[in-house]
Amino acid sequence: MFNSERRARKPSLLACLGALLAAASIGLSAYAAHGVSDPLAQQHLNMAALYAFAHGAVLAALGPRAQGAIAHLSLYVLLLGVLLFSGSLVGGALWQWPTRLAPVGGTTLMAGWVLLAINALRR
C-alpha cells in the first residue's frame, strides 16, 4: 500500500528547490558567522540566510500540496523573489555587487504572498 501511494504522488520541484534553499541558507549563515569579519557584510549575509531559510521551508512544505495555477504561480513567484532578494544581498556582501535587485526581490516576495492569500480565499 505504501508503494502505491508513493507512486501516485508526483515529485515536487518546488519542494526540492525549497529544501536545497533552506540547506544553503544554513551554510550561508555559518559562513557569515565564521568566515566574514565585516559586521555589515555579516548582517547582510544573515538577513539573506533568514529569508532564504524561511521561504525555502515554505516551498518545501507547500510545494507538494500546491493545486491549481495560482498556487503554483504564487510559489514560483516566492522562489524568484527570494533568489533576487537574498542573491542581491549575498552578491553585495561577498563581491561588492550593487544590491539594487533587493527591492525588486522584496516586492516580488510580497506579490507571491498576496497571490498565496488570494489562492487561499479561492478554495
NUBA-218956 format. One line per 5 residues: number of its first residue (from 1); their letters; for each residue x, y negated, z negated of N, C-alpha, C. Coordinates in pm, whole numbers, plus 32768, in hexadecimal, padded with zeros to 4 digits. Atoms other than C-alpha are relative to their C-alpha. Example, Ala and Ser with C-alpha at 12.3 -4.5 7.8 and 13.67 -1.06 7.14 Angstrom:
! residues 2
1	AS	8059 8077 8000 84CE 81C2 7CF4 805A 7F88 8000 | 7FAE 8077 8006 8557 806A 7D36 7FB3 7F93 7FB7
This chain:
! residues 123
1	MFNSE	8052 8078 8000 8000 8000 8000 8057 7F82 8000 | 7FAA 8075 8006 8116 7F0E 7FA9 803E 7FE3 8088 | 7FC1 8015 7F7E 81BF 7F44 80FA 7F9E 7FC8 8066 | 8061 8035 7FA1 807E 7F03 81BD 7FDD 7F6F 7FE2 | 8019 808D 8024 803C 7DC2 80FA 8075 7FA9 802C
6	RRARK	7F89 804C 7FDC 819F 7D55 8138 8007 7FE9 8096 | 7FFD 800E 7F6F 8185 7D94 82AD 7F94 7F9F 8032 | 806D 8058 7FD6 803F 7CD1 82C0 8025 7F6D 7FF1 | 7FD6 808B 8014 80E7 7B95 8240 806D 7FDD 8064 | 7F9B 802E 7FA2 81B2 7ACB 8336 8073 7FC0 7FB3
11	PSLLA	7F92 8049 803E 830B 7A4A 82E2 7FE3 7F6A 8006 | 801A 808F 8006 8307 78DB 8283 8083 7FB3 8011 | 7F8B 8054 7FE7 840C 77F9 831E 8007 7F8F 7F9A | 8002 806D 8062 839D 76E1 8236 8031 802E 7F77 | 7FD4 7FCC 8081 83CF 77B9 8101 8095 801C 8001
16	CLGAL	7F71 7FE4 7FF3 8525 782A 817C 8051 7F80 7FFB | 7FB8 807F 7FFF 8597 76C7 81C6 7FF7 7FBA 7F79 | 800F 803C 8084 850B 764E 807B 805B 803F 7F99 | 7FA8 7FBB 805D 85C7 7757 7FB9 8093 7FDD 801A | 7F76 8027 7FDF 870A 7705 8072 801C 7F6F 7FD7
21	LAAAS	7FF2 808B 8029 86D2 7593 8032 8013 7FF5 7F69 | 7FF2 8001 8092 86A4 75D3 7EBD 8088 8037 7FD6 | 7F7D 7FC7 8020 87DC 76AD 7EB4 8070 7F9C 801D | 7F9A 8063 7FDB 88A9 75A4 7F68 8001 7F8B 7F9D | 8007 8071 805D 882E 749C 7E75 8049 801E 7F7E
26	IGLSA	7FB8 7FDC 807A 88C0 755C 7D50 8096 7FEF 8016 | 7F74 8015 7FDF 8A13 7562 7DFA 8023 7F6C 800A | 7FEA 8090 7FF2 89F3 73F1 7E4B 8008 7FBD 7F77 | 7FFD 8038 8086 89A7 739D 7CE2 8080 8026 7FB6 | 7F82 7FD4 803F 8ACF 746B 7C6A 8076 7FB2 8039
31	YAAHG	7F94 804D 7FC2 8BAF 73BB 7D65 8000 7F71 7FCB | 8009 8088 8035 8B30 726A 7CEA 803C 7FF9 7F74 | 7FCF 8000 808A 8B85 72CA 7B85 8096 801C 7FF5 | 7F76 7FD3 8011 8CD9 7367 7BC2 8061 7FD4 806E | 7FA7 801F 7F92 8D60 72ED 7D0F 8002 7F6F 802A
36	VSDPL	8009 808D 7FD9 8D09 717C 7D1F 8019 7FAB 7F84 | 7FE1 8054 8073 8D99 7071 7C3D 7FB6 7F7B 8000 | 8046 8080 7FF7 8CE0 6F3E 7CBC 7F72 800C 7FC8 | 8084 7FF3 803E 8BAC 6F07 7BDF 7F8B 7FE5 8060 | 806C 801D 7FA1 8ADA 6E71 7CF9 7FED 8075 8060
41	AQQHL	800A 7F8C 7FA8 8B2A 6F94 7DE0 7FC1 8076 7FB5 | 803E 7F97 8051 8AD2 7086 7CC5 7F69 7FEB 7FF4 | 808E 8021 800E 8988 6FD5 7C94 7FB5 801F 8082 | 8040 7FE6 7F7F 8934 6FE7 7E07 7FF7 8095 801C | 8000 7F6F 7FE9 8994 7156 7E1D 7F9B 8045 7FA5
46	NMAAL	8062 7FC4 805B 88C6 71AC 7CEA 7F71 7FE0 8029 | 8086 8024 7FD0 879A 70EF 7D74 7FDB 8054 807A | 8018 7FAC 7F89 87BC 71A6 7EC0 7FE3 8090 7FD6 | 8014 7F77 802F 87D7 72F2 7E06 7F77 8010 7FBD | 8083 7FFA 8044 86A3 72A5 7D33 7F8E 8008 8065
51	YAFAH	8069 7FFF 7F99 85CC 7257 7E62 8004 8080 8052 | 7FF3 7F86 7FB1 8655 737F 7F25 7FCD 8079 7FB2 | 802C 7F8E 804F 8615 7470 7E07 7F68 8001 7FF1 | 8091 8006 8016 84B4 73F9 7DBD 7FB3 8021 8080 | 8047 7FE8 7F83 8448 73F8 7F28 801E 808B 8038
56	GAVLA	7FE2 7F77 7FDA 84FC 753F 7F6D 7FA7 8063 7FB6 | 8058 7FA9 804F 8437 75E2 7E53 7F70 7FF9 8032 | 8088 800F 7FCA 82F2 7555 7EDE 7FF3 804C 8084 | 8004 7FB8 7F80 8343 75DC 8038 8003 8096 7FEC | 7FF8 7F71 801A 83A0 7730 7FAB 7F7C 8035 7FC8
61	ALGPR	807E 7FD3 803D 825C 7741 7EE5 7F89 7FF5 805F | 8075 8018 7FAC 8169 76B1 7FE1 800E 8034 808F | 7FEA 7FD3 7F77 8207 7724 8128 7FB5 807F 8025 | 8045 7F84 7FDB 8180 7888 8121 7F68 7FF6 7FF8 | 8090 800E 8014 8026 780F 80BB 7FBF 7F9A 805C
66	AQGAI	8034 806A 7FAA 8002 76F9 81BA 7FA6 803C 806C | 8060 7FD3 7F9A 7ED0 772C 8293 7FC9 7F86 8048 | 8035 806E 7FB1 7E6D 7647 83AC 806D 7FA0 802C | 7F9F 805B 7FC3 7F18 7540 847B 802B 7F90 7FA2 | 7FDD 8070 8058 7F08 7428 837A 805B 802F 7F8E
71	AHLSL	7FAB 7FCB 806C 7F9E 7503 8268 808E 8014 8032 | 7F7A 7FEB 7FC9 80C0 756A 8344 8043 7F7B 8022 | 7FC9 8082 7FDE 80F0 740A 83C5 8031 7FB6 7F84 | 7FD8 8047 807A 80FA 737A 8264 8081 8037 7FC7 | 7F86 7FC5 8036 8206 7470 81F9 8079 7FE4 8059
76	YVLLL	7F91 8023 7FA7 82DB 7433 832D 8024 7F6B 7FF2 | 7FE4 808E 8017 82B9 72BC 82F1 804E 7FEF 7F7E | 7FB2 8003 807D 8330 72F4 818A 8090 802C 8018 | 7F79 7FD0 7FE1 8458 73BA 820D 8051 7F95 8048 | 7FBC 806B 7FB7 84B2 72A7 8303 8022 7F8C 7FA2
81	GVLLF	7FEA 8070 805C 848C 719E 81F5 8073 8019 7FA0 | 7F96 7FE4 8060 856D 7249 80FC 8088 800B 8046 | 7F81 7FFC 7FB6 8675 728C 8205 8032 7F73 801F | 7FD8 8089 7FE3 8674 711D 8268 802A 7FB7 7F81 | 7FE4 8048 807C 8669 7098 8104 807F 8033 7FBE
86	SGSLV	7F8B 7FC8 8044 875E 7185 805E 807B 7FFE 8059 | 7F8F 8002 7FA4 8838 719E 8193 8040 7F77 800A | 7FCC 8088 7FF9 885B 7027 81A4 8050 7FDE 7F82 | 7FB8 801A 807D 88C0 7012 8035 8083 804E 7FF9 | 7F86 7FAF 8000 89BA 712E 8059 8066 7FC7 8061
91	GGALW	7FA6 803B 7F9E 8A4E 7097 8194 803E 7F7F 7FCE | 7FCD 807C 8038 8A6F 6F49 80E6 8065 8017 7F91 | 7FA8 7FE7 8073 8B0F 6FDA 7FAE 8083 8043 8028 | 7F88 7FB3 7FDF 8C03 70C7 8056 8052 7FC5 8073 | 7FB8 802D 7F89 8C5A 7024 81A2 7FEB 7F6C 801F
96	QWPTR	801B 8090 7FF1 8BEF 6EB8 8173 7FAE 7FDF 807B | 805E 801C 7F94 8AE5 6ED8 8280 7F99 7F9C 7FCE | 806D 8058 802B 89D7 6DCE 827C 7F89 8054 7FD1 | 8071 7FB6 8038 88AB 6E3B 81B0 7F7A 7FCB 8032 | 807B 803D 7FCE 87A8 6D92 828A 7F92 8065 801E
101	LAPVG	8069 7F9B 7FEB 86F2 6EDD 82C2 7FB9 8028 7F7F | 8040 7FDE 807F 86A2 6F00 814F 7F72 7FC6 7FF5 | 8089 8033 8007 8574 6E15 815F 7FA2 8046 8064 | 8051 7FB6 7F9E 84FA 6EC8 8299 7FDB 8089 7FC6 | 801A 7F80 803F 851D 7012 81E1 7F9C 7FF5 7F8E
106	GTTLM	805F 8015 806D 8466 6F8B 80B1 7F72 7FEA 8033 | 8084 8018 7FC4 8348 6F0E 8188 7FC9 8080 803C | 8029 7F7F 7FC6 833E 705D 823B 7FD2 805F 7F91 | 802B 7FAE 8072 832C 710D 80E9 7F75 7FD7 7FD0 | 8085 802F 802B 8206 7035 8082 7F95 802A 8063
111	AGWVL	8060 7FD5 7F9A 8158 7081 81CC 7FE3 8094 7FF4 | 8014 7F70 8011 818D 71F5 8195 7FA6 801F 7F8A | 8055 7FEB 8076 80F2 71E3 803B 7F71 7FD3 801A | 8087 802D 7FDE 7FCA 711B 80C0 7FBB 8068 805A | 8038 7F97 7FAB 7F95 7220 81D0 7FDA 807C 7FAE
116	LAINA	801E 7F8E 8057 7FA4 7330 80C7 7F83 7FE5 7FAD | 8079 8025 804B 7E9E 7275 7FFB 7F85 8007 8058 | 8071 7FFA 7FA3 7DBD 7251 812A 7FDB 8091 801B | 801A 7F73 7FE8 7DE1 73C2 8170 7FBA 8040 7F88 | 803F 7FC9 8078 7D82 7412 8009 7F6C 7FDB 7FF7
121	LRR	808C 802C 8001 7C40 734A 802D 7FAF 8041 806F | 8046 7FC6 7F8E 7BE8 73ED 8178 7FDA 8091 7FED | 8019 7F70 8014 7BE0 7550 80EF 7F72 801B 7FDB
